[in-house]
Amino acid sequence: MSFFVPLEQEAYRTLEQGPYLKGLLRPFKGKGGLEAWANQCLTLRDELIALARRRVLSPARAHPFSQFYVQLAQQPTGAGTTFLRWRSLDHARMGTALWGELMDDPATPVSLLDELRAIEQERVTLNMQIGLIHAIARQAQACAGKMEHAETVYLRRMNRDGVLVQTGITGPPYFRLRRYLPDDHPDKGLEIGREDSPDAYIAHLVDAFHAVREVLADDGTLWVIIGDTYAANRNFRTASVKSSPKHGRAQAEAGGMRLGEGLKAKDLIGIPWRLAFALRGDGWFLRQDIVWAKKNPMPESVNDRCTRSHEYVFLLSRNARYQFRSGRLARTRVLSRRIGTHPSGAQSAGRQRRIARQPVQHRRPMRNKRDVWTISGRPFTGNHFAVFPEALVTPCILAASRTGDTVLDPFMGSGTTGSVAARLGRRFIGCELNPAYQSLFSTEGDAP
Ligand SMILES: C[S@@+](CC[C@H](N)C(=O)[O-])C[C@H]1O[C@@H](n2cnc3c(N)ncnc32)[C@H](O)[C@@H]1O
């Protein structure tokens, strides 16, 4: 039974009166969203300051207003923002009273009174807008700090009670392959995979996985499923590892990728290994590169290289010794010619049942699972187009956790890891940027 139900967007429905408040009136679930909101406000504040300078300050300091003994000036404040103020030419006095004196002065031509009034109206309005937006940004920054504190206290208690994540299994967004949020979404700035350089992308992932390590058990592991990307510039359409029209369009919309850094258009970037080395540099033990060989790779319209049909699954651990139950993955090899084994070592469930019924003398010792996993990709008709096959996630969960352990997916998407974890009796924590994908998550798993 829950005593507190977190707010959903619905709770804000009647409060959404102005588009400018859209980003504020929603349920923030962590410091990241608040920081992004604060940054948006600071950008808006700076745009307002630039507008004030361009459209009010400049004309108010030009002829004919430059002849007056009172002038408009831009004054920075100690709080880090800038307002428009009236100032005497000798800088001795400041404030609205000066504008009042100018309006009262018989020497001020009547023909300019309307415009002086309009300048004052614009000044007051823009100062109010700049001040409000600045204050919201400051509040959001302060609240982000409080959110972080709440998170630390929560994790400290979880750690003390031994509630730790046993294994993280995830596929982060691939570099510049897809867009998961519309461009005008308030959380767009948080979306990983949209960075303009591989280094920036990898730095974000290293940070994200560093946070995962904070909640990982001492003998915990992390499995990262990751594919590569080709370097491209804006007009270069074949950048995707999956160059279907959908991916090509998404990449074209993503705008320019910053080349340089030793990269030319058409170069394979080497994202998986760059990431693996960066994670190792951050303290992870890089234990294995598993190749996910796809039975049904996406077709590519290329004729100067082979069609890509693999991605990597990196196994990383927090410490040198970690939970890995190889027996849960091992294959029994059978001597009997009648049943035999597929050359790949893969066996269907029916074949495994028949093996289990074989007399023991017909079986060979267990064979350790190999590091090339041949698995079909998973077609998906819902709203998420990067869904992983359950068969890819299942061995990771079986090897790296026990019943009742907690599994984490920091980029859960439609929640494949969560569905398999639930079916195997594990607890699950998932993080996802796009709340729309929540409806795709099911603990039922794939229909048989
Ligand atoms: C490759 S998909 C994961 C697919 C998932 N394994 C599945 O089977 O459905 C990556 C997900 O990460 C999400 N994402 C992107 N940036 C994120 C961030 N900063 N925090 C959390 N999730 C993010 C995207 O919205 C996307 O759903």
The ligand as an SDF file (V2000), in Angstrom:
LIG
                    3D

 27 29  0  0  0  0  0  0  0  0999 V2000
   18.4780    2.0670  -27.0890 C   0  0  0  0  0  0  0  0  0  0  0  0
   17.1000    2.6170  -26.1840 S   0  0  0  0  0  0  0  0  0  0  0  0
   16.8430    1.3390  -25.0060 C   0  0  0  0  0  0  0  0  0  0  0  0
   16.0260    0.2160  -25.5540 C   0  0  0  0  0  0  0  0  0  0  0  0
   15.6840   -0.8370  -24.5360 C   0  0  0  0  0  0  0  0  0  0  0  0
   16.8240   -1.6630  -24.2260 N   0  0  0  0  0  0  0  0  0  0  0  0
   14.5210   -1.6920  -25.0410 C   0  0  0  0  0  0  0  0  0  0  0  0
   14.6920   -2.9000  -25.2300 O   0  0  0  0  0  0  0  0  0  0  0  0
   13.4580   -1.1230  -25.2810 O   0  0  0  0  0  0  0  0  0  0  0  0
   17.7590    3.9140  -25.2020 C   0  0  0  0  0  0  0  0  0  0  0  0
   16.7340    4.6530  -24.3340 C   0  0  0  0  0  0  0  0  0  0  0  0
   17.4310    5.5840  -23.5330 O   0  0  0  0  0  0  0  0  0  0  0  0
   16.5830    6.7200  -23.3490 C   0  0  0  0  0  0  0  0  0  0  0  0
   17.4000    7.8780  -22.9250 N   0  0  0  0  0  0  0  0  0  0  0  0
   18.0640    8.7660  -23.6810 C   0  0  0  0  0  0  0  0  0  0  0  0
   18.7300    9.6530  -22.9060 N   0  0  0  0  0  0  0  0  0  0  0  0
   18.4680    9.2940  -21.6250 C   0  0  0  0  0  0  0  0  0  0  0  0
   18.8410    9.8260  -20.3730 C   0  0  0  0  0  0  0  0  0  0  0  0
   19.6330   10.9070  -20.2750 N   0  0  0  0  0  0  0  0  0  0  0  0
   18.3940    9.2140  -19.2640 N   0  0  0  0  0  0  0  0  0  0  0  0
   17.6000    8.1220  -19.3490 C   0  0  0  0  0  0  0  0  0  0  0  0
   17.1770    7.5750  -20.5280 N   0  0  0  0  0  0  0  0  0  0  0  0
   17.6190    8.1690  -21.6460 C   0  0  0  0  0  0  0  0  0  0  0  0
   15.8890    6.8920  -24.6730 C   0  0  0  0  0  0  0  0  0  0  0  0
   14.6700    7.6010  -24.5420 O   0  0  0  0  0  0  0  0  0  0  0  0
   15.6910    5.4360  -25.1120 C   0  0  0  0  0  0  0  0  0  0  0  0
   14.4040    4.9720  -24.7590 O   0  0  0  0  0  0  0  0  0  0  0  0
  1  2  1  0
  2  3  1  0
  2 10  1  0
  3  4  1  0
  4  5  1  0
  5  6  1  0
  5  7  1  0
  7  8  2  0
  7  9  1  0
 10 11  1  0
 11 12  1  0
 11 26  1  0
 12 13  1  0
 13 14  1  0
 13 24  1  0
 14 15  1  0
 14 23  1  0
 15 16  2  0
 16 17  1  0
 17 18  1  0
 17 23  2  0
 18 19  1  0
 18 20  2  0
 20 21  1  0
 21 22  2  0
 22 23  1  0
 24 25  1  0
 24 26  1  0
 26 27  1  0
M  CHG  2   2   1   9  -1
M  END
$$$$
